[in-house]
Amino acid sequence: MVPVSTQTAAPPEGASAAPGAFIQDRLAGWVSDLTTLHELTERLAGTGTLDSALHEILSAGAALVGAGRGLLVLEPSDGGGPSRTIGLGLAHAELGHIETVPRGATAYGRFLEGLPDTDGPLASPDILGDTGLDPRWREVAARLGYAASYTQPLTTVAAGRLGVLVWLYDEPAEPPENRRHLVGVYARYAAEHLTRLLELERTRAEAAAIAEEFRPGRLPQVPGVRLAARHLSAPEGGGDWYDALTLPDDALGLAVGSAGGSGPSALAAMSRLRAGLRAYAVLEGEDPVAVLSDLELLLRLTEPAAAATALYAYCEPDRRTVLFAGAGHTPPLVTGDRRTEFVETTLSAPLGMLSCWEAPSVEFRPLPGETVLFYTDGLLRRTGSTTDRAFARLHSAAAGVPKVLRQDPGAVADHVLRAVLPDGQDRSGGTEDVALLAVRFG
């Protein structure tokens, strides 16, 4: 942590120090404080996620007030969430003990409840010796070994109450006046930064909820196959999608695809592509090339400046055949007890790249007990490796599925995601949308 200078005390009476030296010391202290404040705000400005900003604010504030432990409670007063409680030097169980204290008995709880006279910071320099405090608060303080606290609200004029910071001291103490001032200035800046990150977090959550609405509510059940699907959302929402629909004669239409870009525009393009493909699959599902050709025309009419990839497969489970065509899309991967290999496909351009799209279809016959994986290229990009290494990693992950899991396509999909994605970020942390459709043949 960056140390913070304290104010230089006035020279004692009778001291021989010149007044100019005293002023220089005071100025040096102010410059040091401003430098520290600048460094801490610069560090906070470099945080791009809500969680990283909360931890930075809590630790930086602890350095400013000279405390070793603390907690930050994020609880926006508008009720829009998200709500978080994080600790510094406090285990999860210790945070739980602190939360057992009635809110009205603590300064931070009174602030979060919006009670009167809780607009500013508040010091409790001797919790154990102050008999006017709630006995439960003093009991928890004695159990956890802290003797004093300093509470700093996080507020903005526009957003109102965002949360509160509480720092804990092992001995009776309170921060000096200059450190109170510094942490107050820092807290005002931190609240504005949190407001921006909260808006971003809420926008991402709304985009993820909208994207989830565009995806199939449930996968169809057709004799001879078992289906499972997984989708990993990008923080800003992406255009990767999957679909499975029943067709006449117990056939299945299977599709995965990706619309370029991110955010609301990608979600809108994805929803139009998926809806269009469903319609064309019902009309001429036995011919995957015709389905993608119609989808190409739709894309050029509705998204003239956009490009997309897609793979559509017409599946007849009773005959155990899959006829598919791909438009600039990654090849399916088949895995089972006897083999794990990519299904050879024809080269073709993405949708929206040519004036008239057409490419040969490919017929594939999976063996009993094999699972075919249809996936978007976001899965490969999330690895952070080159394309060749990403494909090799995917192949190795599919080949390494334990035999006991191969009966369940959902278990196969989960194993592949955990093995392919770095640091176990199978559910969060990636910047790419991922769609994965697993089809197991009986």
C-alpha positions in Angstrom: 0.0 0.0 0.0 1.1 3.6 -0.7 2.0 5.2 2.7 0.2 8.5 3.5 2.0 11.3 5.2 0.5 12.9 8.4 0.2 16.6 8.9 3.2 18.2 10.4 2.5 19.5 13.8 3.1 23.2 14.7 6.5 23.9 16.3 6.4 24.1 20.1 6.6 27.5 21.8 10.1 28.7 22.1 11.3 26.6 19.3 14.1 28.1 17.1 12.7 26.7 13.9 12.1 29.4 11.3 8.5 30.0 10.2 9.5 29.3 6.6 10.7 25.8 7.5 7.3 25.0 9.2 5.5 26.2 6.1 7.7 24.1 3.8 7.0 21.0 6.0 3.3 21.6 5.7 3.5 22.1 2.0 5.6 18.9 1.6 2.9 17.0 3.6 0.1 18.3 1.3 2.1 17.5 -1.8 2.7 14.0 -0.5 -1.0 13.5 0.3 -2.1 14.7 -3.1 0.4 12.4 -4.8 -0.9 9.5 -2.8 -4.5 10.4 -3.7 -3.6 10.7 -7.4 -1.9 7.3 -7.4 -4.9 5.6 -5.7 -7.5 7.1 -8.0 -5.4 6.2 -11.0 -5.3 2.6 -9.8 -9.0 2.6 -9.3 -9.6 4.1 -12.7 -7.8 1.1 -14.2 -10.3 -1.4 -12.8 -12.9 -2.5 -15.4 -15.2 -4.8 -13.4 -17.4 -4.2 -10.4 -15.7 -6.8 -8.3 -12.1 -5.6 -9.0 -13.2 -2.0 -8.2 -14.8 -3.0 -4.9 -11.7 -4.8 -3.7 -9.5 -1.9 -4.8 -11.6 0.7 -3.0 -11.6 -1.3 0.2 -7.9 -1.9 0.3 -7.0 1.6 -0.8 -9.2 3.1 1.9 -7.6 0.9 4.5 -4.2 2.3 3.5 -5.5 5.8 3.8 -7.0 5.4 7.3 -4.3 3.1 8.6 -6.6 0.0 9.2 -5.8 -3.6 8.7 -9.3 -5.0 8.2 -12.6 -3.9 6.9 -15.7 -4.6 4.8 -17.5 -3.0 1.9 -21.3 -3.4 1.6 -22.7 -2.5 -1.9 -26.4 -2.0 -1.7 -27.8 0.7 -4.1 -30.7 2.5 -2.6 -32.7 2.3 -5.9 -33.1 -1.5 -5.3 -31.7 -2.3 -8.8 -28.8 -4.3 -7.5 -26.4 -5.9 -7.6 -25.7 -6.3 -3.8 -22.4 -7.5 -2.6 -20.5 -7.7 0.7 -16.7 -8.2 0.6 -14.1 -8.3 3.3 -10.5 -7.3 3.8 -8.7 -9.5 6.3 -12.0 -11.1 7.3 -13.0 -14.7 6.5 -16.5 -15.5 5.3 -17.5 -16.7 8.7 -16.3 -13.5 10.3 -18.4 -11.4 7.9 -21.3 -13.6 8.9 -20.7 -12.8 12.6 -20.7 -9.0 11.8 -23.9 -9.3 9.8 -25.6 -10.8 12.9 -25.5 -7.4 14.6 -28.8 -5.6 14.2 -28.5 -3.0 11.5 -29.9 -0.2 13.6 -27.0 -0.8 16.1 -24.2 0.0 13.7 -23.2 3.1 11.8 -23.0 1.4 8.5 -26.4 -0.4 9.0 -28.1 2.9 9.9 -26.7 4.5 6.8 -27.9 1.6 4.5 -31.3 1.8 6.1 -31.5 5.5 5.3 -32.0 6.5 9.0 -31.5 10.2 10.0 -28.1 11.7 10.9 -26.2 9.1 8.9 -25.1 11.2 5.9 -21.4 11.5 6.8 -18.5 9.4 8.1 -18.5 8.2 11.7 -15.7 7.0 14.0 -16.2 4.6 16.8 -12.8 4.9 18.5 -13.5 2.6 21.5 -16.2 0.0 20.8 -15.5 -2.2 23.8 -15.3 0.7 26.2 -18.4 2.6 24.9 -21.3 1.3 27.0 -23.7 3.2 25.0 -23.3 0.9 22.0 -25.4 -2.2 21.4 -24.2 -5.1 23.5 -24.3 -7.4 20.4 -21.9 -5.1 18.5 -19.5 -5.1 21.4 -19.8 -8.9 21.8 -19.0 -9.5 18.1 -16.1 -7.0 18.3 -14.6 -8.8 21.2 -15.0 -12.2 19.5 -13.3 -11.0 16.3 -10.7 -8.9 18.0 -11.4 -5.4 16.8 -11.7 -2.4 19.1 -12.5 0.5 16.9 -14.1 1.3 13.5 -14.4 4.0 11.0 -17.4 4.2 8.6 -17.4 6.1 5.3 -20.5 6.2 3.1 -20.4 5.9 -0.7 -22.9 8.3 -2.2 -23.4 10.4 -5.3 -25.8 13.2 -6.0 -27.4 11.4 -9.0 -27.5 7.8 -7.7 -27.9 8.5 -4.0 -26.7 5.8 -1.6 -24.5 3.1 -3.2 -23.0 1.4 -0.2 -20.7 1.9 2.8 -17.1 1.2 3.8 -16.2 0.1 7.3 -12.6 -0.2 8.5 -11.6 -2.0 11.7 -8.8 -1.3 14.1 -7.2 -3.9 16.5 -6.8 -1.2 19.2 -8.8 1.9 20.2 -8.0 4.4 17.5 -9.4 6.8 14.9 -7.8 8.3 11.8 -6.4 11.8 12.1 -8.1 14.8 10.5 -6.0 14.9 7.3 -6.6 11.2 6.6 -10.3 11.6 7.1 -10.3 14.3 4.5 -8.3 12.2 2.1 -10.5 9.2 2.4 -13.6 11.4 2.0 -12.2 12.8 -1.3 -11.3 9.3 -2.4 -14.7 7.9 -1.5 -16.5 10.6 -3.6 -14.4 9.6 -6.6 -14.9 5.9 -5.9 -18.7 6.4 -5.8 -18.7 8.0 -9.2 -16.6 5.2 -10.6 -18.9 2.6 -9.0 -21.9 4.3 -10.5 -20.5 3.8 -14.0 -19.6 0.2 -13.4 -23.0 -0.5 -11.9 -24.7 0.8 -15.0 -22.5 -1.4 -17.1 -23.2 -4.4 -14.9 -26.9 -3.9 -15.1 -26.7 -3.5 -18.9 -24.8 -6.7 -19.2 -27.3 -8.5 -17.0 -30.2 -7.2 -19.1 -28.5 -8.3 -22.3 -27.9 -11.7 -20.9 -31.6 -12.0 -19.9 -32.7 -10.9 -23.3 -30.4 -13.3 -25.0 -31.7 -16.2 -22.8 -35.2 -15.4 -24.0 -34.1 -15.9 -27.6 -32.9 -19.4 -26.9 -35.0 -22.6 -26.9 -36.8 -23.1 -23.7 -36.4 -26.9 -23.9 -34.8 -29.2 -26.4 -37.0 -31.7 -28.3 -37.3 -35.3 -27.3 -37.0 -37.7 -30.3 -36.4 -41.5 -30.1 -32.9 -42.5 -31.0 -31.1 -39.3 -29.8 -30.4 -37.4 -26.6 -29.7 -33.7 -26.7 -27.9 -31.2 -24.4 -26.9 -27.6 -25.0 -24.7 -25.1 -23.2 -24.4 -21.4 -23.7 -21.7 -19.1 -22.2 -22.6 -15.4 -22.5 -20.0 -12.7 -23.2 -20.1 -9.8 -20.8 -21.7 -7.4 -23.3 -23.9 -10.1 -24.9 -23.0 -11.8 -28.2 -24.5 -13.3 -31.2 -23.8 -17.0 -30.8 -26.8 -19.3 -30.8 -28.0 -22.9 -31.1 -31.4 -24.5 -32.0 -33.0 -27.9 -32.3 -36.5 -28.4 -33.7 -38.6 -31.4 -34.6 -39.5 -32.0 -38.2 -41.9 -34.4 -40.0 -41.2 -38.1 -39.9 -39.4 -37.9 -36.5 -36.5 -35.9 -38.1 -34.5 -33.2 -36.3 -33.2 -29.8 -37.5 -30.0 -28.9 -35.6 -28.2 -25.6 -36.0 -25.5 -23.4 -34.5 -24.4 -20.0 -35.7 -22.8 -16.7 -34.8 -23.8 -13.2 -35.8 -20.9 -10.7 -35.8 -20.4 -8.1 -33.1 -21.6 -7.8 -29.6 -24.3 -6.0 -27.5 -27.9 -5.3 -28.6 -27.2 -5.2 -32.3 -25.7 -8.7 -32.2 -28.6 -10.0 -30.1 -31.1 -8.6 -32.6 -29.2 -10.0 -35.6 -29.0 -13.4 -33.8 -32.7 -13.5 -33.1 -33.6 -12.7 -36.7 -31.2 -15.4 -38.0 -32.5 -18.0 -35.6 -36.1 -17.2 -36.4 -35.4 -17.3 -40.1 -33.6 -20.6 -40.0 -36.5 -22.2 -38.1 -38.9 -21.1 -40.7 -36.7 -22.3 -43.6 -36.0 -25.6 -41.8 -39.8 -26.3 -41.6 -40.2 -25.4 -45.3 -37.3 -27.3 -46.8 -35.4 -28.9 -43.9 -34.3 -32.0 -45.9 -32.0 -29.8 -48.0 -29.5 -28.0 -45.7 -28.1 -26.1 -48.7 -31.5 -24.6 -49.5 -32.0 -23.6 -45.9 -28.7 -21.7 -45.7 -29.3 -20.2 -49.2 -32.6 -18.8 -47.9 -30.9 -17.6 -44.8 -28.2 -15.8 -46.9 -31.0 -13.9 -48.7 -32.6 -12.9 -45.4 -29.3 -11.7 -44.1 -28.6 -9.5 -47.2 -32.0 -8.0 -47.0 -32.1 -7.3 -43.2 -28.4 -7.0 -42.3 -26.8 -5.7 -45.5 -23.5 -4.8 -43.8 -23.2 -7.8 -41.6 -21.8 -11.3 -41.9 -22.6 -14.5 -40.0 -21.6 -18.1 -39.8 -24.1 -21.0 -39.5 -24.2 -24.7 -39.6 -27.5 -26.6 -40.3 -28.0 -30.3 -40.0 -30.9 -32.5 -41.0 -30.9 -35.5 -38.8 -32.8 -38.8 -39.1 -32.2 -40.6 -35.8 -33.9 -43.9 -36.9 -31.5 -44.2 -39.8 -28.6 -42.6 -37.8 -27.8 -40.2 -40.6 -26.9 -36.5 -40.4 -26.9 -34.3 -43.6 -25.4 -30.9 -43.0 -24.1 -27.8 -44.6 -21.9 -25.0 -43.2 -21.4 -21.4 -44.0 -18.0 -20.4 -42.8 -18.6 -22.4 -39.7 -16.4 -24.7 -37.6 -16.7 -28.4 -38.3 -18.6 -30.8 -36.0 -16.7 -33.1 -33.8 -17.7 -36.7 -33.2 -16.5 -38.6 -30.1 -17.1 -42.1 -28.8 -15.4 -45.2 -27.5 -13.8 -46.0 -30.9 -12.9 -42.6 -32.3 -12.7 -38.9 -31.8 -12.4 -36.8 -35.0 -13.6 -33.7 -36.8 -16.2 -34.4 -39.4 -14.8 -33.4 -42.8 -16.8 -30.5 -44.3 -16.6 -28.5 -47.5 -15.1 -25.0 -47.5 -17.6 -22.2 -47.8 -17.8 -18.5 -47.2 -19.8 -17.0 -44.3 -23.3 -15.8 -44.9 -23.4 -12.2 -46.2 -20.0 -12.4 -48.0 -21.2 -13.6 -51.4 -24.0 -12.4 -53.7 -25.3 -15.9 -53.9 -24.4 -18.6 -51.3 -24.2 -22.2 -52.2 -22.0 -25.1 -51.1 -22.3 -28.9 -51.2 -23.9 -30.7 -48.3 -22.1 -33.6 -46.4 -23.7 -36.8 -45.1 -22.3 -38.3 -41.9 -23.3 -41.5 -40.1 -22.5 -41.6 -36.4 -22.0 -45.0 -34.7 -24.2 -46.1 -31.8 -23.2 -44.4 -28.6 -21.3 -41.6 -30.3 -21.9 -37.9 -29.5 -21.7 -35.2 -32.2 -20.7 -31.8 -30.9 -21.8 -28.7 -32.8 -20.1 -25.5 -31.5 -19.4 -21.9 -32.3 -15.9 -20.6 -32.9 -16.2 -18.5 -29.7 -15.2 -21.8 -27.9 -11.9 -21.8 -29.8 -11.2 -18.1 -29.3 -11.8 -18.3 -25.5 -8.8 -20.6 -25.2 -6.5 -17.7 -26.1 -4.5 -20.0 -28.4 -3.9 -20.1 -32.1 -6.5 -21.8 -34.2 -4.5 -25.0 -34.7 -3.8 -25.3 -30.9 -7.4 -24.5 -30.1 -8.7 -27.3 -32.4 -6.1 -29.7 -30.9 -7.2 -28.7 -27.4 -10.8 -29.3 -28.3 -10.0 -32.7 -29.8 -8.0 -33.7 -26.7 -10.8 -32.7 -24.4 -13.4 -34.7 -26.3 -11.1 -37.8 -26.5 -10.5 -37.5 -22.8 -14.2 -37.8 -21.7 -14.4 -40.6 -19.1 -16.3 -43.6 -20.2 -18.7 -43.3 -17.4 -19.8 -39.8 -18.7 -20.2 -40.8 -22.3 -23.8 -41.9 -21.8 -25.0 -38.4 -21.0 -24.5 -35.7 -23.6 -24.8 -33.0 -21.0 -21.9 -34.5 -19.0 -19.9 -34.7 -22.2 -20.5 -31.0 -23.0 -19.6 -30.0 -19.4 -16.4 -32.0 -19.5 -15.3 -30.5 -22.8 -16.0 -27.0 -21.6 -14.0 -27.5 -18.4 -11.1 -29.1 -20.3 -10.9 -26.6 -23.2 -11.4 -23.3 -21.4 -8.5 -21.9 -19.4 -8.7 -21.4 -15.6 -12.1 -23.2 -15.5 -13.9 -20.2 -16.9 -16.6 -22.4 -18.2 -19.3 -20.1 -16.8 -17.8 -16.7 -16.6 -14.7 -14.6 -17.3 -14.6 -15.0 -21.1 -15.0 -12.2 -23.6 -16.5 -14.5 -26.3 -20.0 -15.9 -26.7 -20.0 -19.7 -26.9 -22.8 -22.1 -28.0 -22.4 -25.8 -27.8 -25.0 -28.5 -28.9 -24.3 -32.1 -28.0 -26.2 -34.9 -29.8 -25.8 -38.5 -28.6 -27.0 -41.3 -30.8 -28.4 -44.5 -29.3 
